[in-house]
Amino acid sequence: MHKIVVEGIKIYAYHGCLKEEGLIGCNYIVDVTMETDFAEAALTDDLNKTIDYVIVYDIVKKQMAIRSNLIEQVGQRIVNEIKKEFPALKRLEVKVSKLNPPMNGNVEKVSVIITE
């Protein structure tokens, strides 16, 4: 089995339960780990035989632009769209991290991880 990892996708978005979060927004980081078989791509040098990570980035960017109260929902939408685009995936993990969440404390980030 092979892995393709797209790490540190930095996006400014407007998710959150607070009204202010929808107006002000904040920084997010998304990591996507995909298990697949890219042996044929490695032999043939053919992008069509593997996962195009530019498409993965575009899916993340598009889904992060759709406002949600919960990053859990955003993460699940990303998972659903990647699986739809690449049905041959053996395993998929998406991590969505909200940096400096509005809490009564010093918290670097809050993350959700969805594995399917």
C-alpha positions in Angstrom: 0.0 0.0 0.0 1.1 3.5 -0.7 0.3 6.9 0.9 -0.1 10.4 -0.5 -0.1 13.1 2.1 -1.1 16.7 1.5 -0.1 18.6 4.6 -0.5 22.1 5.8 -3.2 23.4 3.5 -3.6 26.9 4.9 -7.0 28.5 4.5 -8.8 31.5 5.9 -12.5 30.6 6.5 -15.5 31.6 8.5 -16.7 28.6 10.4 -18.0 28.6 14.0 -21.1 28.8 16.2 -20.5 32.5 17.1 -21.9 35.2 14.9 -18.5 37.0 15.0 -16.7 33.9 13.6 -18.9 34.2 10.5 -17.9 37.9 10.1 -14.2 37.9 11.2 -13.1 34.3 10.3 -9.8 32.7 11.3 -7.0 30.5 10.0 -7.4 26.8 9.4 -5.0 24.0 8.5 -6.1 20.9 6.7 -4.1 17.7 6.3 -5.2 14.9 4.0 -3.7 11.4 4.1 -4.7 8.9 1.3 -3.8 5.3 1.0 -3.9 3.9 -2.5 -2.0 1.8 -4.9 0.2 4.0 -7.2 2.5 1.2 -8.4 1.4 1.6 -12.0 1.9 5.4 -11.8 5.4 4.9 -10.4 6.3 2.7 -13.3 4.6 4.6 -16.1 5.0 8.2 -14.8 1.3 8.7 -15.6 -0.7 11.1 -13.5 -4.0 9.4 -14.4 -2.8 6.3 -12.5 -2.6 8.0 -9.2 -4.3 10.7 -7.1 -3.8 14.3 -8.4 -3.2 16.3 -5.3 -4.1 19.5 -7.1 -7.6 18.2 -7.2 -7.5 17.3 -3.5 -6.4 20.9 -2.8 -9.2 22.3 -4.9 -11.8 20.1 -3.0 -10.5 21.3 0.3 -10.5 24.9 -0.8 -14.1 24.6 -2.1 -15.5 22.9 1.0 -13.7 25.3 3.4 -15.4 28.2 1.6 -18.9 26.9 2.6 -19.7 28.2 6.0 -20.6 25.7 8.8 -21.0 26.0 12.5 -18.9 22.9 13.1 -15.5 21.9 11.6 -16.8 18.3 12.0 -19.3 19.0 9.2 -16.6 20.7 7.0 -14.3 17.7 7.5 -17.0 15.2 6.6 -17.8 17.2 3.4 -14.1 17.1 2.4 -14.0 13.3 3.0 -17.2 12.8 1.0 -15.9 14.8 -2.0 -12.5 13.2 -2.1 -14.0 9.7 -1.9 -16.4 10.6 -4.7 -13.5 11.9 -6.9 -11.2 9.0 -6.1 -13.3 5.9 -5.5 -10.2 3.6 -5.6 -8.9 5.0 -2.3 -8.2 2.3 0.3 -8.2 4.7 3.3 -8.6 8.4 3.8 -7.9 10.6 6.7 -8.8 14.3 6.9 -7.7 16.6 9.7 -9.2 20.0 10.0 -7.5 22.3 12.6 -8.9 25.7 13.7 -6.1 27.9 14.9 -6.5 30.2 17.9 -10.2 29.2 18.5 -12.3 31.8 20.4 -12.2 30.3 23.9 -11.6 31.6 27.4 -8.0 30.3 27.4 -4.8 30.1 25.5 -5.4 27.3 23.0 -3.2 26.9 19.9 -5.7 24.9 17.9 -8.7 22.5 17.9 -8.7 19.7 15.4 -11.1 17.0 14.2 -9.8 13.9 12.4 -12.0 11.8 10.2 -10.8 8.4 9.1 -12.6 6.2 6.6 
